[in-house]
Amino acid sequence: MRSVTASAPAKAILFGEHFVVKGALGVVTAIDLRARVKVTEDRGSSLTIYSRELGGKYKINLNNLESTPKPIAPFARIIKWLKERDYTIYPAIVEVKSNIPLGAGLGSSAATASAFTLSYTALHGAPLNQRELVEATIEAEIEAHGRPSGIDPNISVHGGVIAYRPGHEPVGITVGRELSEYKLVVADSGLKRNTKTAVEFVLDLASRYSGVLDHVYKAANELSKRAIIALERGDATTLGELMNINHGLLAAIGVSTPELEDLVYTARRAGALGSKITGAGLGGAIIALVHKDKTPIVVQELRNRAPWTSPVKLGESGVLVES
Ligand code: MEV
């Protein structure tokens, strides 16, 4: 039986999570953790999905997508999207393997969705182009979290480091060489969070306090603009300060927790130039910008408190066919 494997990267939002949902500029990097999806031709009329991360084996009845179990509903939504566009729908075995921590705000769901869409369409010789892959991944994200800004689908497809504003094409950022002296450290608090709940919480707060929070959204947008310049210049000190300010804005909209504050301040105390929540917050991960000489101590301190900590590489490749 023929098969195709595609993979897509995790992401870390550097600036602008939540604010991007209402149109502010966001800055995001692909990181060197990947979701791999192997699609193999099969007989019958279903997709059989194996995923340890999603809890085992599931089936999608291709003739009755509505009956799909909740954990794999995003796959069914992609199939529906392909059907509506007259792509060939065929039975297959889908094997998902990923080293991206789940529910940590690191883009595991978008990476899985884009890798699945590419491998499924490539197997029958009609791989979607990047724009279509983004659209299909947004469909999966709507199923998973209700109101995605599109930042996760765009980074999982395009990779690199990008500036993103909803409704606009993403713009690639070339990171200054000076930043090669610095590492981004990710620490997952291990507290599973739900993006949908966090996004709804923030949108509700923003609508009830619009006169106040409009200013915070404007500040976040301005912060991302300055961050792009600092990234291009390789100005780590400014980037660190902007990360700290961004963390303060995220705390202002209510998505920090005592555990996340502890990790953010642990990183700063151990020598990080800046640290902040990454992703939806209310659990999940933080990121810290650290000079390479200080990385071992920052990693050590974070490992004492967080179940998963790792330095990551920026600018990883977007979704691609591996074999
Ligand atoms: C989730 O990775 C980032 C959020 O801004 C939601 C979104 O942009 O879709 C919280």
Residues whose N, C-alpha, C, O or C-beta is under 5 A from the ligand:
A	BS01	MEV	E17 H18 V20 V21 G105 R147 P148 S149 G150 I151 D152 G279 A280
